Amino acid sequence: MREKITILKENLARTIVGKDDAIKLVLVALLSGGHALLEDVPGVGKTLLAKSLAKSINGKFQRIQCTPDLLPSDVTGTNVWNPNSREFEFLAGPAFANVLLADEINRATPRTQSALLEVMEEKQITIDGVAKIVPTPFFVIATQNPVEYQGTFPLPEAQMDRFAISLSLGYPSFEEELQMLEKQLNPTLVEELEPCVSLQDVKDLQTEVFSVRVAPEIQKYIVNLINASRQDDDIALGVSPRGTIALQKASQALAFLEGRDYVIPDDIKFLAPSVLSHRLIPAGGRNAKVIVARLLNTVAIT
């Protein structure tokens, strides 16, 4: 299993330059059974990362370009009348994929955004009262531009809570951008990537993740950290119990990626900004990640 993880990381690094932490966080979200929200400016490789991941796990990739006129049925699919068979036939939407990229998700209307809620949580879609199971593994990577807000619909707290990880790829460093230019002279295209693990391997890895041990002291540290977010004067709305569970699952996945069968406090400290920041609402326009960093400095490990 460890060898499969290493091969997967190396395969993604063939197209994604210098984003080791971002790759690690996306894999944490995948292996913990959650989803990832990428909040970044255009052109830093968000779509490339999603497509490379789908190709690497030999999964079906679908992309939704979210716009204000996008309908829920454009995401989930719909029943279409077949005049030959004189029956309704289900035409599957892009949600029936292994890796789904919802690009600029905050440009879709709340009605369309809500179409993703059931499938992200339940791994199924209900059409005309009939539940239809999406392929497994099922992994959503949603993106939104943190700068351009004109014509957008901010994601409600309930939907933000569905994402296990929120991260930013950020601009590359000087050396990384030089390396990108060099690679463009002889680029590795996503289409050229060979699948390095199977979908069944991903399922097996997700199962193995939950065998990683979490000591009672680590669990107490997680709960104390979450409780601190609910009592802090700089926070209008603290982290939900779903966030508590997500932090433990993510820490198990990170420990597994690092080759350990147990979680350490450093796993929590590394993941907390990405797992908790998007789940809380700061008071007075404060920065959520700055608040989480302060909580990590003040909450003691018992």
Sine and cosine of phi, psi and omega as CSV:
sin_phi,cos_phi,sin_psi,cos_psi,sin_omega,cos_omega
0.00,0.00,-0.66,0.75,0.01,-1.00
-0.88,0.47,-0.63,0.78,0.00,-1.00
-0.91,0.42,-0.62,0.79,0.02,-1.00
-0.90,0.44,-0.65,0.76,0.03,-1.00
-0.88,0.48,-0.71,0.70,-0.01,-1.00
-0.88,0.48,-0.70,0.71,0.00,-1.00
-0.89,0.45,-0.65,0.76,0.00,-1.00
-0.90,0.44,-0.70,0.72,0.04,-1.00
-0.87,0.49,-0.70,0.71,-0.03,-1.00
-0.91,0.42,-0.60,0.80,0.01,-1.00
-0.91,0.41,-0.68,0.74,0.03,-1.00
-0.92,0.40,-0.58,0.82,-0.02,-1.00
-0.93,0.37,-0.26,0.97,0.03,-1.00
-0.93,0.38,-0.49,0.87,0.01,-1.00
-0.94,-0.35,-0.43,0.90,-0.02,-1.00
-0.97,-0.22,0.89,-0.45,-0.09,-1.00
-1.00,-0.06,0.82,-0.57,0.21,-0.98
0.91,0.42,0.46,0.89,-0.01,-1.00
-0.86,-0.51,0.80,0.60,-0.08,-1.00
-0.88,0.47,-0.68,0.73,0.00,-1.00
-0.92,0.40,-0.63,0.78,0.02,-1.00
-0.91,0.43,-0.68,0.73,0.05,-1.00
-0.88,0.48,-0.67,0.74,0.00,-1.00
-0.88,0.47,-0.69,0.72,-0.03,-1.00
-0.92,0.39,-0.62,0.78,0.04,-1.00
-0.91,0.42,-0.64,0.77,0.04,-1.00
-0.93,0.37,-0.57,0.82,0.09,-1.00
-0.87,0.50,-0.72,0.70,0.02,-1.00
-0.88,0.47,-0.69,0.72,-0.01,-1.00
-0.90,0.44,-0.76,0.65,-0.10,-1.00
-0.96,0.28,-0.38,0.92,0.05,-1.00
-1.00,0.07,-0.01,1.00,0.02,-1.00
0.99,0.16,0.27,0.96,-0.03,-1.00
-0.97,-0.24,-0.36,-0.93,-0.01,-1.00
-0.71,-0.70,0.28,-0.96,-0.09,-1.00
-0.85,-0.53,0.66,-0.75,0.08,-1.00
-0.92,-0.40,0.87,-0.49,0.01,-1.00
-0.98,-0.22,0.92,-0.39,0.00,-1.00
-0.96,-0.27,0.98,-0.20,-0.09,-1.00
-0.36,-0.93,0.28,-0.96,0.03,-1.00
-0.96,0.29,0.35,-0.94,-0.01,-1.00
-0.90,0.43,0.48,-0.88,0.17,-0.98
1.00,0.05,0.23,0.97,-0.02,-1.00
-0.97,-0.24,0.06,1.00,0.13,-0.99
0.95,-0.30,0.32,0.95,-0.04,-1.00
-0.91,0.41,-0.74,0.67,0.00,-1.00
-0.91,0.41,-0.63,0.78,0.02,-1.00
-0.87,0.49,-0.65,0.76,0.01,-1.00
-0.89,0.45,-0.70,0.71,-0.01,-1.00
-0.90,0.44,-0.71,0.71,-0.01,-1.00
-0.92,0.39,-0.62,0.78,0.01,-1.00
-0.91,0.41,-0.63,0.78,0.03,-1.00
-0.90,0.43,-0.72,0.69,0.00,-1.00
-0.87,0.49,-0.67,0.74,0.00,-1.00
-0.91,0.41,-0.62,0.78,-0.07,-1.00
-0.93,0.37,-0.52,0.85,-0.01,-1.00
-0.99,-0.16,0.15,0.99,0.02,-1.00
0.85,0.52,0.63,0.77,-0.04,-1.00
-0.97,-0.25,0.27,-0.96,0.05,-1.00
-0.99,0.17,0.80,-0.60,-0.02,-1.00
-0.95,-0.31,0.72,-0.70,0.09,-1.00
-0.71,-0.70,0.56,-0.83,0.00,-1.00
-0.82,-0.57,0.70,-0.71,0.10,-0.99
-0.90,-0.43,0.87,-0.50,0.10,-0.99
-1.00,-0.02,0.97,-0.24,-0.12,-0.99
-0.96,0.26,0.75,-0.66,0.04,-1.00
-0.65,-0.76,0.30,-0.95,-0.03,-1.00
-0.87,0.49,-0.39,0.92,-0.02,-1.00
-1.00,-0.08,0.12,0.99,0.03,-1.00
-0.95,0.33,0.74,-0.68,-0.02,-1.00
-0.98,-0.18,0.40,-0.92,0.05,-1.00
-0.83,0.56,-0.61,0.80,0.01,-1.00
-0.92,0.39,-0.38,0.93,0.07,-1.00
-0.94,0.34,-0.30,0.95,0.03,-1.00
-0.99,-0.11,-0.75,0.67,-0.14,-0.99
-1.00,0.01,-0.49,0.87,-0.15,-0.99
0.98,-0.22,0.07,-1.00,-0.05,-1.00
-0.42,-0.91,0.25,-0.97,0.09,-1.00
-1.00,0.05,0.76,-0.65,-0.04,-1.00
-0.87,-0.50,0.70,-0.72,0.00,-1.00
-0.96,0.27,0.80,-0.60,0.06,-1.00
-0.98,-0.21,0.95,-0.32,-0.06,-1.00
-0.91,0.40,-0.38,0.92,-0.01,-1.00
-0.96,0.27,-0.75,0.66,0.01,-1.00
-1.00,0.06,-0.19,0.98,-0.04,-1.00
0.82,0.57,0.67,0.74,0.04,-1.00
-0.61,-0.79,0.35,-0.94,0.12,-0.99
-0.99,0.14,0.70,-0.71,0.06,-1.00
-0.87,-0.49,0.62,-0.79,-0.03,-1.00
-0.99,0.12,0.82,-0.57,0.08,-1.00
-0.97,-0.23,0.95,-0.30,-0.11,-0.99
-0.92,0.40,0.64,-0.77,0.08,-1.00
-1.00,0.02,0.00,-1.00,-0.04,-1.00
-0.91,0.41,-0.25,0.97,0.02,-1.00
-0.91,0.42,-0.29,0.96,0.03,-1.00
-1.00,0.08,0.97,0.23,-0.05,-1.00
-0.53,-0.85,0.17,-0.99,0.11,-0.99
-1.00,0.02,-0.62,0.78,0.08,-1.00
-0.81,-0.59,0.90,-0.44,-0.02,-1.00
-0.93,-0.36,0.85,-0.53,0.07,-1.00
-0.98,-0.18,0.91,-0.41,0.09,-1.00
-0.98,-0.18,1.00,-0.07,-0.13,-0.99
-0.99,0.16,0.76,-0.65,-0.04,-1.00
0.79,0.61,0.83,0.55,-0.10,-0.99
-0.86,0.51,-0.49,0.87,-0.04,-1.00
-0.98,0.21,0.03,1.00,0.12,-0.99
-1.00,-0.01,-0.20,0.98,0.08,-1.00
-0.99,0.14,0.46,-0.89,0.01,-1.00
-0.95,0.33,0.37,-0.93,0.03,-1.00
-0.81,0.59,-0.57,0.82,0.02,-1.00
-0.88,0.48,-0.68,0.74,0.01,-1.00
-0.96,0.27,-0.62,0.79,0.07,-1.00
-0.84,0.54,-0.63,0.78,-0.04,-1.00
-0.92,0.38,-0.36,0.93,0.03,-1.00
-0.90,0.44,-0.40,0.91,0.00,-1.00
-0.99,0.10,-0.30,0.95,-0.11,-0.99
-0.87,0.49,-0.76,0.65,-0.06,-1.00
-0.90,0.43,-0.72,0.69,-0.09,-1.00
-0.93,0.36,-0.54,0.84,0.02,-1.00
-0.94,0.35,-0.57,0.82,-0.06,-1.00
-1.00,-0.03,-0.69,0.72,-0.14,-0.99
-0.98,-0.19,-0.16,0.99,-0.05,-1.00
0.86,0.51,0.55,0.83,0.05,-1.00
-0.49,-0.87,0.30,-0.95,0.04,-1.00
-0.77,-0.63,0.71,-0.70,0.01,-1.00
-0.97,-0.25,0.88,-0.47,0.01,-1.00
-0.86,-0.51,0.87,-0.49,-0.01,-1.00
0.79,0.61,0.66,0.75,0.07,-1.00
0.99,0.16,0.02,1.00,-0.01,-1.00
-0.94,-0.35,0.83,-0.56,0.00,-1.00
-0.99,0.13,0.74,-0.67,0.02,-1.00
-0.84,-0.54,0.83,-0.56,-0.07,-1.00
-0.99,0.16,0.72,-0.69,0.06,-1.00
-0.99,0.11,0.33,-0.95,0.01,-1.00
-0.87,0.49,0.46,-0.89,0.08,-1.00
-0.86,-0.50,0.58,-0.82,-0.08,1.00
-0.92,0.38,0.45,-0.89,0.02,-1.00
-0.84,-0.55,0.85,-0.53,-0.13,-0.99
-0.69,-0.72,0.83,-0.56,0.00,-1.00
-0.97,-0.24,0.78,-0.63,0.19,-0.98
-0.91,-0.42,0.93,-0.38,0.02,-1.00
-0.96,-0.28,0.55,-0.83,0.02,-1.00
-0.82,-0.58,0.46,-0.89,0.17,-0.99
-0.45,-0.89,0.55,-0.84,-0.01,-1.00
-0.99,0.10,0.87,-0.48,-0.05,-1.00
-0.98,0.21,-0.01,1.00,-0.07,-1.00
-0.94,-0.33,-0.76,0.65,-0.09,-1.00
-1.00,0.02,0.95,-0.31,-0.06,-1.00
-0.94,-0.35,-0.03,1.00,-0.02,-1.00
-0.92,0.40,0.80,-0.60,0.01,-1.00
0.96,0.26,0.41,0.91,0.00,-1.00
-0.93,-0.37,0.27,-0.96,0.04,-1.00
-0.81,-0.58,0.98,-0.22,-0.07,-1.00
-0.82,0.58,0.64,-0.77,0.01,-1.00
-0.92,0.39,0.72,-0.69,0.05,-1.00
-0.94,0.34,0.32,-0.95,-0.03,-1.00
-0.83,0.56,-0.63,0.78,-0.03,-1.00
-0.88,0.48,-0.57,0.82,0.00,-1.00
-0.99,0.13,-0.59,0.81,0.07,-1.00
-0.86,0.52,-0.57,0.82,-0.03,-1.00
-0.93,0.37,-0.29,0.96,-0.01,-1.00
-0.98,0.21,-0.25,0.97,-0.01,-1.00
-1.00,-0.02,0.82,-0.58,0.00,-1.00
-0.93,0.36,-0.60,0.80,-0.12,-0.99
-0.73,-0.69,0.67,-0.74,0.19,-0.98
-0.86,-0.52,0.77,-0.63,-0.06,-1.00
-0.55,-0.83,0.21,-0.98,0.05,-1.00
-0.76,-0.65,0.76,-0.65,0.05,-1.00
-0.95,0.32,-0.63,0.78,0.01,-1.00
0.96,0.28,0.23,-0.97,0.05,-1.00
-0.95,0.32,0.53,-0.85,0.05,-1.00
-0.95,0.30,0.38,-0.92,0.10,-1.00
-0.96,0.29,0.11,-0.99,0.00,-1.00
-0.85,0.52,-0.73,0.69,-0.02,-1.00
-0.92,0.40,-0.63,0.77,-0.01,-1.00
-0.92,0.40,-0.61,0.79,-0.01,-1.00
-0.94,0.33,-0.56,0.83,0.11,-0.99
-0.90,0.45,-0.67,0.74,0.01,-1.00
-0.90,0.44,-0.59,0.81,0.05,-1.00
-0.89,0.46,-0.70,0.72,0.01,-1.00
-0.89,0.45,-0.63,0.77,0.03,-1.00
-0.90,0.44,-0.65,0.76,-0.02,-1.00
-0.94,0.35,-0.43,0.90,0.01,-1.00
-0.93,0.37,-0.34,0.94,0.06,-1.00
-0.95,0.32,-0.46,0.89,0.06,-1.00
-0.57,-0.82,0.93,0.36,-0.19,-0.98
-0.96,0.30,0.47,-0.88,0.18,-0.98
-0.99,-0.13,0.95,-0.32,-0.03,-1.00
-0.98,0.19,0.45,-0.89,0.02,-1.00
-0.85,0.52,-0.62,0.79,-0.02,-1.00
-0.89,0.45,-0.37,0.93,-0.02,-1.00
-1.00,0.05,-0.21,0.98,0.01,-1.00
-0.91,0.41,0.67,-0.74,0.08,-1.00
-0.99,-0.13,0.67,-0.74,0.09,-1.00
-0.84,0.54,0.76,-0.65,-0.04,-1.00
-0.94,-0.34,-0.31,0.95,0.14,-0.99
-0.68,-0.73,0.38,-0.92,0.00,-1.00
-0.99,-0.11,0.21,-0.98,0.08,-1.00
-0.88,0.47,-0.59,0.81,0.04,-1.00
-0.91,0.41,-0.58,0.81,0.08,-1.00
-0.87,0.49,-0.67,0.74,0.01,-1.00
-0.89,0.46,-0.69,0.73,0.04,-1.00
-0.87,0.49,-0.68,0.73,0.01,-1.00
-0.90,0.43,-0.65,0.76,0.03,-1.00
-0.90,0.43,-0.66,0.75,0.04,-1.00
-0.88,0.47,-0.60,0.80,0.04,-1.00
-0.93,0.36,-0.67,0.74,-0.01,-1.00
-0.90,0.44,-0.55,0.83,-0.04,-1.00
-0.83,0.55,-0.63,0.78,-0.10,-1.00
-0.98,0.19,0.01,1.00,0.14,-0.99
-1.00,-0.01,-0.09,1.00,0.05,-1.00
-0.92,0.38,0.74,-0.67,-0.08,-1.00
-0.98,0.20,0.64,-0.77,0.09,-1.00
-0.83,-0.55,0.94,-0.35,-0.06,-1.00
-0.92,0.39,0.47,-0.88,0.04,-1.00
-0.82,0.57,-0.57,0.82,0.01,-1.00
-0.91,0.41,-0.60,0.80,0.04,-1.00
-0.93,0.37,-0.65,0.76,0.03,-1.00
-0.89,0.45,-0.64,0.77,0.05,-1.00
-0.90,0.44,-0.62,0.78,0.03,-1.00
-0.89,0.45,-0.67,0.74,0.03,-1.00
-0.88,0.47,-0.74,0.67,-0.04,-1.00
-0.91,0.42,-0.65,0.76,0.03,-1.00
-0.89,0.46,-0.62,0.78,0.02,-1.00
-0.91,0.41,-0.69,0.73,0.00,-1.00
-0.91,0.41,-0.70,0.72,0.01,-1.00
-0.88,0.48,-0.59,0.81,0.02,-1.00
-0.89,0.46,-0.56,0.83,0.02,-1.00
-0.93,0.36,-0.43,0.90,-0.03,-1.00
-1.00,0.08,-0.24,0.97,-0.06,-1.00
-0.92,-0.39,-0.04,1.00,-0.07,-1.00
-0.98,0.22,0.69,-0.73,-0.02,-1.00
-0.94,0.35,-0.36,0.93,0.00,-1.00
-1.00,0.08,0.01,1.00,-0.06,-1.00
-0.87,-0.50,0.84,-0.54,0.01,-1.00
-0.98,0.20,-0.57,0.82,0.02,-1.00
-0.64,-0.77,0.86,-0.51,-0.05,-1.00
-0.99,0.16,-0.05,-1.00,-0.06,-1.00
-0.97,0.26,0.66,-0.75,-0.02,-1.00
-0.98,0.18,0.23,-0.97,0.10,-1.00
-0.85,0.53,-0.50,0.87,0.08,-1.00
-0.88,0.48,-0.58,0.82,0.05,-1.00
-0.92,0.39,-0.57,0.82,0.06,-1.00
-0.87,0.49,-0.75,0.66,0.00,-1.00
-0.90,0.43,-0.66,0.75,-0.02,-1.00
-0.88,0.47,-0.61,0.79,-0.01,-1.00
-0.92,0.39,-0.64,0.77,0.04,-1.00
-0.92,0.39,-0.70,0.71,0.01,-1.00
-0.88,0.48,-0.68,0.73,0.00,-1.00
-0.90,0.43,-0.62,0.78,0.01,-1.00
-0.92,0.40,-0.58,0.81,0.08,-1.00
-0.90,0.43,-0.67,0.74,0.01,-1.00
-0.91,0.42,-0.65,0.76,0.00,-1.00
-0.91,0.41,-0.70,0.72,0.04,-1.00
-0.85,0.52,-0.66,0.75,0.01,-1.00
-0.90,0.43,-0.68,0.73,0.03,-1.00
-0.88,0.47,-0.53,0.85,-0.02,-1.00
-1.00,0.08,0.02,1.00,0.06,-1.00
1.00,0.10,0.34,0.94,0.04,-1.00
-0.94,-0.35,0.43,-0.90,0.09,-1.00
-0.95,-0.30,0.39,0.92,0.03,-1.00
-0.50,-0.87,0.48,-0.88,-0.01,-1.00
-1.00,-0.05,0.63,-0.78,0.07,-1.00
-0.88,-0.47,0.33,-0.95,-0.02,-1.00
-0.83,0.56,-0.54,0.84,0.00,-1.00
-0.90,0.45,-0.47,0.88,0.07,-1.00
-0.89,0.46,-0.69,0.72,0.00,-1.00
-0.91,0.42,-0.69,0.73,-0.04,-1.00
-0.91,0.41,-0.60,0.80,0.01,-1.00
-0.94,0.35,-0.62,0.79,-0.12,-0.99
-1.00,0.04,-0.46,0.89,-0.13,-0.99
-0.79,0.62,-0.72,0.70,0.01,-1.00
-0.87,0.50,-0.58,0.81,-0.04,-1.00
-0.99,0.11,-0.44,0.90,-0.04,-1.00
-1.00,-0.03,-0.53,0.85,-0.15,-0.99
-0.97,-0.22,-0.52,0.85,-0.17,-0.99
-0.86,0.52,-0.66,0.75,-0.05,-1.00
-0.98,0.17,-0.11,0.99,-0.04,-1.00
-1.00,-0.09,-0.19,0.98,0.00,-1.00
-0.93,-0.38,0.39,-0.92,0.03,-1.00
-0.92,-0.39,0.94,-0.35,0.00,-1.00
-0.94,0.35,0.46,-0.89,0.06,-1.00
-1.00,-0.03,0.60,-0.80,0.11,-0.99
0.91,0.42,0.48,0.88,0.07,-1.00
0.95,0.32,0.35,0.94,0.00,-1.00
-0.96,0.29,0.26,-0.97,-0.03,-1.00
-1.00,0.05,0.83,-0.56,-0.09,-1.00
-0.90,0.44,-0.67,0.75,-0.06,-1.00
-0.93,0.36,-0.54,0.84,0.07,-1.00
-0.91,0.42,-0.64,0.77,0.01,-1.00
-0.91,0.41,-0.70,0.72,0.00,-1.00
-0.89,0.46,-0.65,0.76,0.04,-1.00
-0.88,0.48,-0.63,0.78,0.03,-1.00
-0.92,0.39,-0.65,0.76,0.03,-1.00
-0.89,0.46,-0.62,0.78,0.03,-1.00
-0.90,0.44,-0.51,0.86,0.00,-1.00
-0.98,0.18,-0.39,0.92,-0.09,-1.00
-0.98,-0.21,-0.44,0.90,-0.02,-1.00
-0.99,0.11,0.85,-0.53,-0.06,-1.00
-0.99,0.14,0.48,-0.88,0.11,-0.99
-1.00,0.04,0.90,-0.43,-0.08,-1.00
-0.99,0.12,0.00,0.00,0.00,0.00
